[in-house]
Amino acid sequence: MTGALFLIPVAIGMGLIGLAAFFWSLRHDQYDDPDGDARRILTAPDTPANPTQKETSHG
Protein backbone atom coordinates (compact mmCIF):
# COMPACT_ATOMS: atom_id res chain seq x y z
CA MET A 1 0.00 0.00 0.00
CA THR A 2 2.85 2.40 0.74
CA GLY A 3 4.25 1.70 -2.71
CA ALA A 4 1.01 2.90 -4.29
CA LEU A 5 1.19 6.09 -2.25
CA PHE A 6 4.54 6.75 -3.89
CA LEU A 7 3.85 5.44 -7.40
CA ILE A 8 0.50 7.15 -8.05
CA PRO A 9 1.88 10.71 -7.67
CA VAL A 10 4.94 9.73 -9.73
CA ALA A 11 2.70 8.40 -12.53
CA ILE A 12 0.52 11.52 -12.45
CA GLY A 13 3.63 13.72 -12.54
CA MET A 14 5.05 11.84 -15.52
CA GLY A 15 1.71 12.15 -17.31
CA LEU A 16 1.68 15.90 -16.70
CA ILE A 17 5.24 16.19 -18.02
CA GLY A 18 4.22 14.31 -21.18
CA LEU A 19 1.15 16.52 -21.60
CA ALA A 20 3.28 19.64 -21.15
CA ALA A 21 5.75 18.36 -23.78
CA PHE A 22 2.88 17.72 -26.20
CA PHE A 23 1.48 21.23 -25.73
CA TRP A 24 4.99 22.67 -26.12
CA SER A 25 5.35 20.87 -29.45
CA LEU A 26 1.98 22.19 -30.62
CA ARG A 27 2.90 25.74 -29.64
CA HIS A 28 6.23 25.53 -31.50
CA ASP A 29 4.65 24.26 -34.78
CA GLN A 30 6.15 20.77 -34.66
CA TYR A 31 3.06 19.38 -36.44
CA ASP A 32 2.89 22.09 -39.07
CA ASP A 33 3.12 20.08 -42.32
CA PRO A 34 3.36 16.30 -41.83
CA ASP A 35 1.90 15.53 -45.28
CA GLY A 36 4.47 17.67 -47.06
CA ASP A 37 7.31 15.91 -45.25
CA ALA A 38 5.91 12.52 -46.25
CA ARG A 39 5.78 13.54 -49.92
CA ARG A 40 9.27 15.08 -49.83
CA ILE A 41 10.76 11.79 -48.66
CA LEU A 42 9.32 10.02 -51.70
CA THR A 43 10.31 12.67 -54.25
CA ALA A 44 13.70 13.77 -52.92
CA PRO A 45 16.69 12.94 -55.11
CA ASP A 46 18.91 10.12 -53.93
CA THR A 47 22.14 11.76 -52.81
CA PRO A 48 24.80 10.10 -50.69
CA ALA A 49 25.13 11.25 -47.11
CA ASN A 50 28.83 11.99 -47.69
CA PRO A 51 29.26 13.42 -51.23
CA THR A 52 33.06 13.03 -51.16
CA GLN A 53 32.78 9.27 -50.72
CA LYS A 54 32.32 7.13 -53.85
CA GLU A 55 29.81 4.31 -53.93
CA THR A 56 31.29 0.83 -53.72
CA SER A 57 29.59 -2.46 -54.43
CA HIS A 58 30.00 -5.23 -51.91
CA GLY A 59 29.62 -8.61 -53.51
C-alpha positions in Angstrom: 0.0 0.0 0.0 2.8 2.4 0.7 4.2 1.7 -2.7 1.0 2.9 -4.3 1.2 6.1 -2.2 4.5 6.8 -3.9 3.8 5.4 -7.4 0.5 7.2 -8.0 1.9 10.7 -7.7 4.9 9.7 -9.7 2.7 8.4 -12.5 0.5 11.5 -12.4 3.6 13.7 -12.5 5.0 11.8 -15.5 1.7 12.1 -17.3 1.7 15.9 -16.7 5.2 16.2 -18.0 4.2 14.3 -21.2 1.2 16.5 -21.6 3.3 19.6 -21.2 5.8 18.4 -23.8 2.9 17.7 -26.2 1.5 21.2 -25.7 5.0 22.7 -26.1 5.4 20.9 -29.5 2.0 22.2 -30.6 2.9 25.7 -29.6 6.2 25.5 -31.5 4.7 24.3 -34.8 6.2 20.8 -34.7 3.1 19.4 -36.4 2.9 22.1 -39.1 3.1 20.1 -42.3 3.4 16.3 -41.8 1.9 15.5 -45.3 4.5 17.7 -47.1 7.3 15.9 -45.3 5.9 12.5 -46.3 5.8 13.5 -49.9 9.3 15.1 -49.8 10.8 11.8 -48.7 9.3 10.0 -51.7 10.3 12.7 -54.3 13.7 13.8 -52.9 16.7 12.9 -55.1 18.9 10.1 -53.9 22.1 11.8 -52.8 24.8 10.1 -50.7 25.1 11.2 -47.1 28.8 12.0 -47.7 29.3 13.4 -51.2 33.1 13.0 -51.2 32.8 9.3 -50.7 32.3 7.1 -53.9 29.8 4.3 -53.9 31.3 0.8 -53.7 29.6 -2.5 -54.4 30.0 -5.2 -51.9 29.6 -8.6 -53.5 
